Amino acid sequence: MNGYPIKIPGITVRGKMTAAEIEGDISDNSLVLQILQGKVKSFKILVERYQKGAYLFAVGMIGNHDDAYDLSQEAFIRAYKNLNRFNPVYQFRTWFFRILSNLCKNHLRQQANRGSVLTSSEMIYAAAAPRHQRPDVLFEKSEIQREVWNCVNELPDKFREIIILNHFQDMFYEQVAKVLDIPRGSVMSRLYYARLKLREILEKRGIKL
């Protein structure tokens, strides 16, 4: 996913940036301020920081590589076009993922049928995501990783979404609450039942956490 082009007038995001540029000390919100002040190429850094996570979230929600690519790209475009409406009191990351989440939900509503199994290439990509606090961190073999993702994909949309945000995007309860626009208590409750359901599906397949 590194280096896919984002088609925004005046900006071309392609090629790899250095780790220092992507993971530097400058905050997301400071980058947003730079963009609003005319330094539009600072948006490249935001894209590099979140394009992998955006794709992983979208493919987990949609279950289709091409649609996930399109939706993650559309989310960046919409974020860029609406930066002047961004409230710096909040985090850019949660604001961006709320945009992406809404796009994915709209897509699901428009699709009568949704694929239930991720492809092998998508599974390999998912396995390359950050490893700490991930439910699949216990599984090293690709076939088991595939089974875990298949189980996640069997969850109802609202459970699948909250599992991906909390475990695969490493978001805290407060961040998830802002992305989903629900109270923190609702996040905790929904996540509790999502984990129970996921454990049930995993155990039916003979996978124990």
C-alpha positions in Angstrom: 0.0 0.0 0.0 2.9 2.4 0.4 3.0 4.9 -2.4 -0.4 4.6 -4.0 -1.3 7.9 -5.6 -3.9 10.2 -4.1 -5.6 12.2 -6.8 -5.9 15.7 -5.2 -5.4 18.8 -7.2 -1.9 20.2 -6.5 -0.7 17.1 -4.6 0.7 13.8 -5.8 1.3 11.3 -3.0 3.5 8.5 -4.3 6.8 7.0 -3.3 8.1 6.3 0.1 8.9 9.0 2.6 11.5 8.5 5.4 10.5 7.2 8.8 11.5 10.5 10.3 9.1 12.4 8.1 6.2 10.0 8.8 6.8 9.4 12.5 8.4 12.8 13.3 7.6 14.9 16.3 5.2 17.2 14.5 1.7 16.4 15.4 -1.2 15.6 13.0 -3.0 18.8 14.1 0.1 20.9 13.4 0.3 19.4 10.0 -3.4 20.3 9.4 -2.6 23.9 10.4 0.3 24.0 7.9 -2.0 22.8 5.2 -4.6 25.4 6.0 -1.8 28.0 5.9 -0.9 27.0 2.4 1.7 24.2 2.8 -0.5 21.7 1.2 2.3 19.1 0.7 2.2 18.5 4.4 -0.9 16.4 3.6 1.6 13.8 2.1 2.8 13.1 5.6 -0.7 12.5 6.9 -1.4 10.2 4.1 1.7 8.2 4.7 0.9 8.0 8.4 -2.6 6.6 7.9 -2.9 5.0 4.5 -2.0 1.5 5.8 -4.4 1.8 8.7 -7.1 3.2 6.5 -6.8 0.4 4.0 -6.7 -2.3 6.8 -9.9 -0.8 8.4 -11.7 -0.6 5.0 -10.8 -4.1 3.9 -11.8 -5.5 7.2 -15.2 -3.7 6.9 -15.8 -4.4 3.2 -13.9 -7.6 2.6 -12.9 -6.6 -0.9 -9.4 -5.3 -1.9 -10.5 -2.9 -4.7 -13.4 -1.4 -2.8 -11.2 -0.9 0.3 -8.6 0.9 -1.8 -11.2 3.2 -3.4 -12.9 3.9 -0.1 -9.6 4.7 1.7 -8.6 7.0 -1.1 -12.0 8.7 -1.1 -11.7 9.3 2.7 -8.4 11.1 2.2 -9.8 13.2 -0.6 -12.8 14.2 1.6 -10.6 14.9 4.5 -8.4 17.2 2.4 -11.4 19.0 0.9 -13.0 19.5 4.4 -9.9 20.4 6.5 -11.3 23.9 7.0 -14.2 22.3 8.9 -11.9 20.3 11.2 -12.1 21.2 14.8 -8.5 21.2 16.3 -9.9 20.4 19.7 -10.2 16.9 18.4 -7.6 14.5 16.9 -7.2 14.4 13.2 -6.9 10.6 13.4 -10.4 10.1 14.9 -11.9 12.7 12.6 -10.4 11.0 9.6 -11.5 7.5 10.6 -15.0 8.8 11.2 -15.1 9.9 7.6 -13.8 6.5 6.5 -16.2 4.7 8.7 -19.2 6.5 7.3 -18.0 5.8 3.7 -17.7 2.1 4.5 -21.2 2.0 6.1 -22.7 3.7 3.1 -21.0 1.3 0.8 -22.3 -1.7 2.7 -25.8 -0.3 2.6 -25.5 0.0 -1.2 -24.3 -3.5 -1.7 -26.9 -6.3 -1.6 -24.2 -8.9 -1.2 -20.8 -8.7 0.5 -17.9 -11.1 0.1 -17.1 -13.0 3.3 -13.5 -14.1 2.7 -10.5 -11.9 2.3 -8.0 -12.9 -0.4 -4.6 -14.3 0.4 -2.8 -11.1 -0.6 -5.1 -9.1 1.8 -4.4 -11.5 4.6 -0.6 -11.0 4.1 -1.1 -7.3 4.2 -3.2 -7.5 7.4 -0.5 -9.5 9.0 2.0 -6.8 8.3 0.1 -4.2 10.4 1.3 -3.1 13.9 1.4 -6.1 16.1 0.9 -4.8 19.7 -2.6 -5.3 21.2 -3.8 -7.3 18.1 -6.0 -10.4 18.6 -4.1 -12.1 15.8 -0.7 -11.6 17.4 -1.0 -15.1 18.8 -1.2 -16.6 15.3 1.9 -16.9 13.2 0.8 -19.2 10.4 -1.0 -17.6 7.5 -3.7 -20.2 7.4 -4.6 -19.4 11.0 -4.5 -15.7 10.3 -6.9 -16.3 7.5 -9.2 -18.1 9.8 -9.1 -15.3 12.4 -9.9 -12.7 9.7 -12.7 -14.9 8.4 -14.2 -15.0 11.9 -13.9 -11.3 12.3 -15.7 -10.9 8.9 -18.6 -13.0 10.2 -19.4 -10.5 12.9 -22.3 -8.1 12.4 -21.1 -4.8 11.0 -21.2 -2.9 14.3 -19.2 -5.6 16.1 -16.7 -6.0 13.3 -16.1 -2.3 13.1 -15.5 -1.9 16.9 -13.1 -4.9 17.0 -11.1 -3.4 14.1 -10.9 0.0 15.7 -10.0 -1.2 19.1 -7.7 -4.1 18.4 -6.3 -3.5 14.9 -6.2 0.3 15.0 -5.1 0.4 18.7 -7.7 3.0 19.5 -8.7 3.7 23.1 -12.3 3.8 24.2 -12.5 7.6 23.9 -11.1 7.6 20.4 -13.5 4.8 19.3 -16.4 6.8 20.8 -15.5 9.9 18.7 -15.1 7.8 15.5 -18.5 6.1 16.0 -20.2 9.1 17.7 -21.4 7.1 20.6 -20.9 7.4 24.4 -17.8 5.8 26.0 -20.1 3.5 27.9 -21.7 2.2 24.7 -18.2 1.5 23.3 -17.4 -0.6 26.3 -20.7 -2.5 26.1 -20.5 -3.1 22.4 -16.9 -4.2 22.6 -17.7 -6.6 25.3 -20.4 -8.3 23.3 -18.3 -8.2 20.1 -15.5 -10.0 21.9 -17.9 -12.6 23.2 -19.3 -13.2 19.7 -15.9 -13.3 18.1 -14.7 -15.8 20.8 -17.8 -18.0 20.0 -17.0 -18.0 16.3 -13.3 -18.7 16.9 -14.1 -21.6 19.2 -16.5 -23.1 16.7 -13.6 -23.2 14.3 -11.3 -24.8 16.9 -9.3 -21.6 17.6 -8.9 -20.7 21.2 -7.6 -17.3 22.4 
